[in-house]
Amino acid sequence: MKNRLSLYWKCQLAGWSLAALYWGYTGITGGTFNVALGLLQFVTDVAAYSLITHLYRNFALRHGWTDLEINPLLKRIIPAVFVLGFVYLVVTAAKIFLFRLWFQTGPVQSFPLFIELNGVAIFIAGIRLMSIWLLAYHLYHYAQREVRSTREKARLEITTRDARLNNLSAQLNPHLLFNSLNTIKALVIDEPESARRAIDLLSDLLRTGLYTGDDVLISVKDELTLVMDYLELEKLRFEERLTYQVQMDDSLTSVRILRLSIQTLVENAIKHGISTRKEGGCVRIQLSEEAGFLTITVQNPGRLDARIPITGLGIANLKERLQLTFNDRANLHLLNEPEGIVSAIVRIPIT
């Protein structure tokens, strides 16, 4: 026993104390009542029955009964109830008979006669009490096992999710890096000044966005800093063919979003929209808040062909990361808008 009683012992003492008090109450209301005998009965009841059930607990733990499923457990505890009921009969009958010897002044009936008259009632009472105790004990352990199983399952799911998110993020970093290097490659011979500026921008991209940590969520402000560097880098390649706009409320700068989410949409807009048109076009980024959700919209000139599935790494990656992070509370849609505009829309809960 520790200095502080465990939950098990608190329940043991409380349960058997309530039972002993009930028996004492029936004795008081049933006629003559001896206070000394009542106290002795109370103490011995709590001690004896706590010992019986505690011995059963040790036996069950030693043989792994608390880890069994319902059916194999029932095959063991049903016989155990009868064994405990018999032990209860022996202990209770012996205790009552001894107390009568000590406290009764007149003749005392023999022990065999006492068992014959009272044995069945005591045995049935023992069966009932031990059934209640075993049911409560094993139901508690079954509930605890389910809680542990649920926690372990949740822990494994979180670990798996985090591993998948880290893997997806690791895919994006070199993806963005290689695209940026291709831009520099296109500039280095014909426009060395622009290439040098592109290298500076790539350095900023690496420093501010790609390798600043493993955080899944970053602020809108940090994400847009990365996006603006990327857009300026692409502007060096496309020159007047690329323009861009950002529209949002300043109150949204601290909202946390998936790292490289806007960047992925912008990259997709340039790859499938701007680069495929001789005249280029404008990339528009809009952020708005409504009913606790942040809507990110990136628009570019072009047209979606419903017959051709979108299989690019960036969009597929972003969809999976949204699902892993927000479950069904976030979504990503690509839509054809009027006047030859394609919209990529992400909607996420504001946390």
C-alpha angles and dihedrals in degrees: 000000000000124000088258116052115240121234089255094058093043089056092044094052095040094048098047092040090056090049092049091048090052091052089048090051091053088050092052094048093042097068133273115028128196110207095203091048090047092053091046091049091050095051095044093045093054093043098044098044093042088053093050094050092041091055089051090050091053090049093049093048093047091053096041097245092144090064096052126108120245101269099048089041093055090053088060105037096048092064088038090059091057092046091050090045090055092048088049089052093051095045095043095045093047092047095049092045093051092048090052090052091052101041106026114090099193130062116309123219116241120266094245090053091047090053091046092053100038107017098094094048092048092047092051090047089051092050090051095047095044091047090055092047095047092045092051093044097049094040088055092051091045090053091047091050091051091049091050091047091050092048092048091048091049091048091051091047091051091047091049092046092050091048091051092047091050090049092049092048090049088056092053097051097063090036091061092039093054092048090052092049090052089055091052090047090055091052105038098084104035100030110027093166091055089045091056090050088048090054089052090051091048088052089053090049091053093046101043104031121012108046105020095110146307097273111141092204126045133172122274088241093058092044092051091049087059093044094051091052090050093048091050089050091052090044088063088058100041097031110182092001090075127060128160141194134195121202123181145123114265089230089072097061093095096047111116119234137168113292111254092009099122088035090057092051092047092048090050091049092053095043098047099026117027100031093050094055124074091213093044116207147210128302111211122197118194129179124188138164127223131165094344095312130108117220117203115193124185116184132190136166114267144077132263117228107215090202092062115067118221107243103162119138095236100055095039089048093049093049091053093046091050090052094047094047104038103016109207094343093084131054143178125212134179113206139181109233128194120278095034099297127142118206125201107197126190120185119191135167115258109241 
